[in-house]
Amino acid sequence: MIRWLAGRLLQTLATYALAVTLLFIMMRLTPGDPLAGLSDERPLPAEARELLRRRYRLDQPVLTQYADFLAGALRGDLGVSIAQHGRPVTALIRERLPATLLLGTTALAAMFGIGIAVGVLQATRAGSVTDRVLGILSLTAYATPSFWLGLVLTWALAIEWHWFPVAFMHAPLLDPDAGWWVRLTDLLWHLVLPVTTLTLVSFGAVARYQRAAMLEALGLGAIRTARTKGLRDRSILWHHAWRNSVGPMLALFGLWLPLVVAGSVFVESVYAWPGLGTLAAESIGSRDYPVIMGVAILVSAVVIGGNLLADLLHGWLDPRLRPSQ
Amino acid sequence: MTRPLLGLALWGSLLIPRAALGQASVLPGTLVIAVAREAISPVPTLWASDHPSQEVSDLLFLHLADLGPTLSTTDESSFVPRLARRWTRRDPQTLIFELDPRAQWQDGVPVTARDVVFALERARNPNLSPQLAALLGRIDRVTARDNHRVEIHYRLAYAEQLYDAVFHAPPLPAHLLTGVAPESLATAPFRSRPVGNGPYSITRWEPGKILELTANPAFFLGKPGIHRVVFLPSPDPETRVNLMLAGEVDAVENLYSLPNWHRVEALPAFHYYPVPGLGVVYSVFNQRDPADTSRPHPIFTDPVVRQALVQLLDREVLSRAAYGNLTEVPDAPVSAVLGRAITLPPHLAVDTSLSRRHLAASGWLDHDEDGVLDKNGRPLAFALMVPSVSASRMAMAATMQEAWRRAGVRVQVEPVEPPVYVERRNAGRFDLDLYSVIQDPTPSGLAQSWSCAGIGGSNAGYFCDPVVDTLLAQAGRSLTASHRLYQDAVRRLAEDVPAIFLAAPVNSVPVHRRFANVVLRPESFWAAVWQWRILPGAELERDRR
């Protein structure tokens, strides 16, 4: 077991190193001047451009830049942003990460919670009107572009009915010294529309996976045995059938996990949510290499780590997948 | 709006406040501004290419003097004293500034000549501020004569000495910054909590969320009429529209930067102020072959072709559709602000039949009857490179392509990302581009993009006319004839049609109607917010909080 774990960890680390290297190389191969963000609106004199290239070491060979990046990353120093006047990348990520974590984890919990519930309900009533209606609704929601849904929800619920705020993470004029309860309710109030948007456009995928996995599980011999033993329906459904359907859901969870740190560019943008998604998009748009790499190594870590976690959880839940002693 | 009317509006907005200051009530108030980009480093010498940072910096740090209502950079009598209460000329190459003794930093320390020297020395150091150093190259030395007098000596006598001294680098608190390593100011705590000498100070800054400024009650030019100014970054223009519709903001930067601006162009809660812009939009004809820049361009070296291509376009319709009804159509690389100072050359109006005749006379005819003009077997076809993120320029490009197609000119629109656009532009790898640039309020910057020396730098189209160079150089050195020389240079440049000059946008800035004495400065919209007031009885809940 320990050998298996060590091997799996080594494999994960190798994948991570390969991913980071490929990201670095691909970023440098992409055409575009990283000083563009500094010179787009006002022409930058040639001498100033040269000086800035030297300052940000863009004049160095790519291998030297890569070595610098790795050496810095190992020390926890991800370099400085070009577009943001030399501010440390770690500081930028630190500023934006909490907002993305909050939005991502809440949306992920909501989409899996609702998606699993809907999928299980559909599976238990397969072929019924409820199943078909829920199937159409979830598929429609899944096919809806998030930025469009965000704008529609804002128009209806914020502008027309004033139920929720148009944008931002907090009421801008909220007293910073307001009590924790006031701040918490304000935060939740601002969270409703972005989380609803993200949940609506993604729970359909979870529901469809869950429905298929659950239908397969309900057809297993073990479930028939449980029924003949006279176990309660609720117990059969959740303790036996659902547990057998968890494998594909864990794999799906592993794929969606990056949402927690990568955020959603469109939703963050529509609601002016100050997260990592918009920072990453802006950085890619301006070829701000250090920030792109900073965000990328974080997201890669979560993607690869998420898959490892999903594998481990799957093995823990399904003894058949554990390595033989 | 016509140019004289706009001029009047600008004059009015600058003059009314002083007359009305005494009449308006003094209330605590809040101005909430939704901005497309947030400030990064609102500290002088750190914001050379970052307009949002300059906007905030101008509320924290006073300049020695501001441009006057005419926005002239050469008329010294039109400048408005700020930190400097007066200036005198010792000789044609030396200016002496006398600081206002009432001015003090927000930590209570008086503003001294040492602070002026500190900021200008920092700005002139090419290792610290490469862009500013290039702009301030004509300053020879800056010395403090005593606590309140600064002497600036220039390398030569020229008309914009005062402008150079006051516009680019407001004083910094030397007593707080001498201990900070010069190259690390951008990351020092001072960047996020600067101590200024202006009407406001930063009281709350959560990057990506909010930047809140609070009035400085000890501001020596008078207590600001608006207690709090809040900048809310909302990069998505749709969000800014929604915030206006929901009444959650009091101002946005420019109506015409919003998508579907017709939706919010007449909201009853807002008054819309026209403000001449510093931007100019144009398509540069690359006069060198993009495949080999040592060779001339196969099409664009002929000025007759260039002029014909311009006159095939209805630039009035094009620019107004993209940049709003107030936009002006220049015939030179001159923003709406610069256009106040420079009389533009005669307008090249749309004339398709004349253009066709000119093209035919140059040998461009449809010999093979395929619908595309050709000459010596070469079709009149080229690519138009456009930054893909600019919706207005993408729309313009499509309209230009269609107008040219009808005349037998085949154009391929090439949308590219901004970094690729800049890279290709700098390398001369394009036929025709669609460029938007912010100019300083001075014509001296023209040399950067339109002189032979600028080739390889900002002169992307390889335009080179020694006469224009001479005129620009003479204008930059002249004490008395600078204005006329710049005008001559611009006229000469325009005659050669090195570009299609499309738009000199005039902004329309929506501001909530409860604000009075509204002054919006073209070079820095919010710099005069401290002179605004809330109309008595019109305050909202957010004004009282």
Interface residues (C-beta under 8 A of the other chain):
Chain A: P31 G32 D33 P34 L35 A36 G37 L38 S39 D40 E41 R42 P43 L44 P45 A46 E47 A48 R49 L51 L52 V80 Q84 H85 G86 R87 P88 L92 E95 R96 A99 L151 T154 W155 A158 I159 H162 P165 V166 A167 F168 M169 H170 P172 L173 D175 P176 S269 V270 Y271 A272 P274 G275 T278 L279 E282 G285 S286 R287
Chain B: T30 V32 I40 S41 L46 A48 S49 D50 H51 P126 N127 P130 Q131 A133 A134 A186 T187 R204 E206 P207 G208 K209 I210 V230 L232 P233 S234 P235 D236 E238 T239 N242 L243 L245 A246 E248 G279 V389 E417 P418 P419 V420 Y421 V422 E423 N426 S436 V437 I438 Q439 D440 Q448 S449 G456 G457 S458 R542 R545
